[in-house]
């Protein structure tokens, strides 16, 4: 019993730092989830356009002068 109480006292001393660490982890997760739509909205069109351009860079465009 004395060993259990000694361990309990040690855990009580660590409790504030454990709670702070847990709250920081939760805050970081919430911020990451909240930032995801904004980052997607900003970066996805640019990435899509870049991939589209690179996939079609070998295309050859020919111009005809029928209207002149």
C-alpha positions, 0 to 999 in steps of 0.5 A: 500500500505504501508503494502505491501511495508513493507512486500516486504522489509522484503522479499527482506531481506530474499531473499539471504537466501531463494535462498541459501536454494533452491540451497542447496536443489537442490544440494542435490537432484542432488547428490542423483540422481547421486549417485543412480546408483553407490550405486545400482551397488555396493550394489545390487549384495551383497544384491542379493547374501545374499538373495539367500543364506538365502533363500536356507540355509535349502537345504540339499546337498547329495554327491554320490560316483559313480565315485570312 
